[in-house]
Amino acid sequence: LREGRQADRPHFTFFGYRYASLTATKQVRIVSLESVPVTSIAAEKESPMLVTGNEKVNRLIANVRWGFRSNYLEVPTDCPQRDERLGWTADTMAFVSAAEYSADVRDFLWKWLKDLRDCQGDDGTFPVLAPLVWAFHGYGAVTGWSDAGVIVPHRLWKRYGERAPLEEHWPAMVRYMDYVRTRGAQDAQPYGDWLSYEYGADMEWLKPVREQRQLPRKRVLNAAYRVWIGRMMAEMAEAIGKADEAAAWRAEHRCLAETVNRLCWDEKLGFFVSADPKGEQCPVRELHGYAPWYFGMPTTKRPDWSQLSDPQGFAATYGLTFPERRAKGFRIAYDAHECLWDGPVWPFATSIAITALMNDLHSSPTPNTYISLFSSLL
């Protein structure tokens, strides 16, 4: 430190934090400390913030708004507080609707979609982050992450009604869907899929499954995403005047839904489950078995909502477990920072189940049956 009074600030970086620690190598007196918020979303573009009579709800709303501001800086990042401050596509896809309610984000996200197109692979795959850093080159398509190349423009069009940017992005989406078509209901890249049953603990009954986990699998969550983005393609094609393509996408959407109903439904369990390359189905109910109702997939099957309140199903004092608790591989484990299949609550999987229940309540001829269950889960 120099003698006398001086001011310092970091350059070419930013930090997200709750607490800050200062360390000085000499005796100093801190005159003032200022935290300067930075974001790419101008204040005049923000929406009014809801205020309720409940302070906890108000705190949650404020936290969402500040998380939005701190992660929308040049690109939509996954987190502002560590080295992994990158434009992860799944995080963008998951938050886009909340962002649209928080501010006018059309220019910000259409610009980011240009970054995504710049990173698109020769085979049509969208990357897992944009802009793309060297470590993730050639990583391939990943369910949920790569699907952001279709989901985000669909959400922007539904919210703002702009067709010109949609037309500009259309060829890139078609190239991606051409790749998806070659995969069908399968996915060879289980990126971050710690919730897949083949990634469970070291249990004898899982060994044959784990040995094949690099082979194409019919994952129910992956397949439900495929059906969902197929429907989005049909809607967007119709919006930009491509009637023939819209009809083709609707037909493909129905065909894939029928495939999922045939291959992933377990009559004995009364549940949608994943299947291995040989057609053997997972012997355990998992929360993402509700995904078809989350995505509004056409099906004549009826979901077993009672598993959400069954102590041997998904019900637990701390929230919904991912696999059913009666499964022989189930255990509770919170060791270090492990991502485990067999116990701890996964908020996204829980939100899929609760949203699926809400969607079914809207369409069910006897909606009162599970209204109390829905309220208790909230």
ChimeraX attribute file (.defattr): number of C-alpha atoms within 10 A of each C-alpha:
attribute: neighborCount
match mode: 1-to-1
recipient: residues
	/A:1	10
	/A:2	5
	/A:3	6
	/A:4	6
	/A:5	10
	/A:6	8
	/A:7	7
	/A:8	5
	/A:9	7
	/A:10	7
	/A:11	6
	/A:12	4
	/A:13	5
	/A:14	16
	/A:15	17
	/A:16	15
	/A:17	10
	/A:18	6
	/A:19	5
	/A:20	8
	/A:21	4
	/A:22	5
	/A:23	5
	/A:24	8
	/A:25	6
	/A:26	7
	/A:27	7
	/A:28	11
	/A:29	8
	/A:30	8
	/A:31	8
	/A:32	6
	/A:33	7
	/A:34	6
	/A:35	8
	/A:36	7
	/A:37	11
	/A:38	14
	/A:39	15
	/A:40	15
	/A:41	20
	/A:42	12
	/A:43	10
	/A:44	9
	/A:45	11
	/A:46	17
	/A:47	14
	/A:48	10
	/A:49	13
	/A:50	10
	/A:51	12
	/A:52	11
	/A:53	7
	/A:54	8
	/A:55	10
	/A:56	10
	/A:57	13
	/A:58	15
	/A:59	13
	/A:60	11
	/A:61	16
	/A:62	15
	/A:63	12
	/A:64	15
	/A:65	18
	/A:66	14
	/A:67	15
	/A:68	21
	/A:69	23
	/A:70	24
	/A:71	23
	/A:72	24
	/A:73	17
	/A:74	14
	/A:75	22
	/A:76	28
	/A:77	21
	/A:78	22
	/A:79	20
	/A:80	20
	/A:81	14
	/A:82	12
	/A:83	8
	/A:84	11
	/A:85	17
	/A:86	19
	/A:87	26
	/A:88	23
	/A:89	26
	/A:90	22
	/A:91	18
	/A:92	24
	/A:93	21
	/A:94	16
	/A:95	14
	/A:96	21
	/A:97	15
	/A:98	12
	/A:99	21
	/A:100	18
	/A:101	14
	/A:102	20
	/A:103	20
	/A:104	18
	/A:105	21
	/A:106	18
	/A:107	12
	/A:108	16
	/A:109	22
	/A:110	17
	/A:111	14
	/A:112	19
	/A:113	23
	/A:114	16
	/A:115	17
	/A:116	25
	/A:117	20
	/A:118	14
	/A:119	20
	/A:120	22
	/A:121	18
	/A:122	10
	/A:123	12
	/A:124	21
	/A:125	26
	/A:126	30
	/A:127	27
	/A:128	28
	/A:129	25
	/A:130	23
	/A:131	20
	/A:132	18
	/A:133	11
	/A:134	7
	/A:135	7
	/A:136	11
	/A:137	13
	/A:138	11
	/A:139	14
	/A:140	18
	/A:141	25
	/A:142	22
	/A:143	24
	/A:144	20
	/A:145	21
	/A:146	23
	/A:147	26
	/A:148	28
	/A:149	28
	/A:150	25
	/A:151	24
	/A:152	22
	/A:153	26
	/A:154	18
	/A:155	17
	/A:156	22
	/A:157	18
	/A:158	14
	/A:159	14
	/A:160	12
	/A:161	12
	/A:162	15
	/A:163	17
	/A:164	11
	/A:165	17
	/A:166	20
	/A:167	15
	/A:168	11
	/A:169	19
	/A:170	19
	/A:171	13
	/A:172	20
	/A:173	22
	/A:174	14
	/A:175	18
	/A:176	23
	/A:177	22
	/A:178	14
	/A:179	16
	/A:180	20
	/A:181	15
	/A:182	9
	/A:183	16
	/A:184	16
	/A:185	25
	/A:186	22
	/A:187	20
	/A:188	16
	/A:189	17
	/A:190	20
	/A:191	15
	/A:192	10
	/A:193	15
	/A:194	15
	/A:195	20
	/A:196	21
	/A:197	23
	/A:198	20
	/A:199	19
	/A:200	19
	/A:201	15
	/A:202	11
	/A:203	9
	/A:204	9
	/A:205	10
	/A:206	16
	/A:207	15
	/A:208	10
	/A:209	19
	/A:210	15
	/A:211	10
	/A:212	14
	/A:213	19
	/A:214	13
	/A:215	15
	/A:216	18
	/A:217	23
	/A:218	26
	/A:219	26
	/A:220	26
	/A:221	22
	/A:222	22
	/A:223	26
	/A:224	26
	/A:225	22
	/A:226	28
	/A:227	27
	/A:228	22
	/A:229	21
	/A:230	25
	/A:231	22
	/A:232	21
	/A:233	24
	/A:234	22
	/A:235	20
	/A:236	23
	/A:237	21
	/A:238	15
	/A:239	17
	/A:240	15
	/A:241	12
	/A:242	13
	/A:243	15
	/A:244	11
	/A:245	16
	/A:246	22
	/A:247	15
	/A:248	14
	/A:249	21
	/A:250	17
	/A:251	15
	/A:252	17
	/A:253	22
	/A:254	16
	/A:255	13
	/A:256	22
	/A:257	22
	/A:258	16
	/A:259	15
	/A:260	26
	/A:261	19
	/A:262	11
	/A:263	19
	/A:264	23
	/A:265	20
	/A:266	19
	/A:267	9
	/A:268	7
	/A:269	12
	/A:270	14
	/A:271	21
	/A:272	30
	/A:273	25
	/A:274	29
	/A:275	22
	/A:276	18
	/A:277	15
	/A:278	10
	/A:279	12
	/A:280	13
	/A:281	18
	/A:282	20
	/A:283	15
	/A:284	22
	/A:285	25
	/A:286	27
	/A:287	29
	/A:288	29
	/A:289	27
	/A:290	27
	/A:291	22
	/A:292	27
	/A:293	24
	/A:294	22
	/A:295	20
	/A:296	15
	/A:297	23
	/A:298	16
	/A:299	13
	/A:300	8
	/A:301	14
	/A:302	11
	/A:303	17
	/A:304	13
	/A:305	19
	/A:306	12
	/A:307	17
	/A:308	24
	/A:309	16
	/A:310	14
	/A:311	14
	/A:312	13
	/A:313	22
	/A:314	24
	/A:315	19
	/A:316	16
	/A:317	7
	/A:318	8
	/A:319	15
	/A:320	28
	/A:321	26
	/A:322	26
	/A:323	26
	/A:324	24
	/A:325	25
	/A:326	15
	/A:327	15
	/A:328	12
	/A:329	20
	/A:330	18
	/A:331	15
	/A:332	13
	/A:333	13
	/A:334	10
	/A:335	8
	/A:336	6
	/A:337	6
	/A:338	10
	/A:339	18
	/A:340	23
	/A:341	26
	/A:342	25
	/A:343	21
	/A:344	19
	/A:345	19
	/A:346	17
	/A:347	13
	/A:348	12
	/A:349	20
	/A:350	21
	/A:351	17
	/A:352	20
	/A:353	25
	/A:354	24
	/A:355	18
	/A:356	22
	/A:357	24
	/A:358	19
	/A:359	15
	/A:360	20
	/A:361	17
	/A:362	11
	/A:363	9
	/A:364	13
	/A:365	9
	/A:366	11
	/A:367	13
	/A:368	10
	/A:369	12
	/A:370	16
	/A:371	14
	/A:372	9
	/A:373	16
	/A:374	17
	/A:375	10
	/A:376	9
	/A:377	16
	/A:378	7
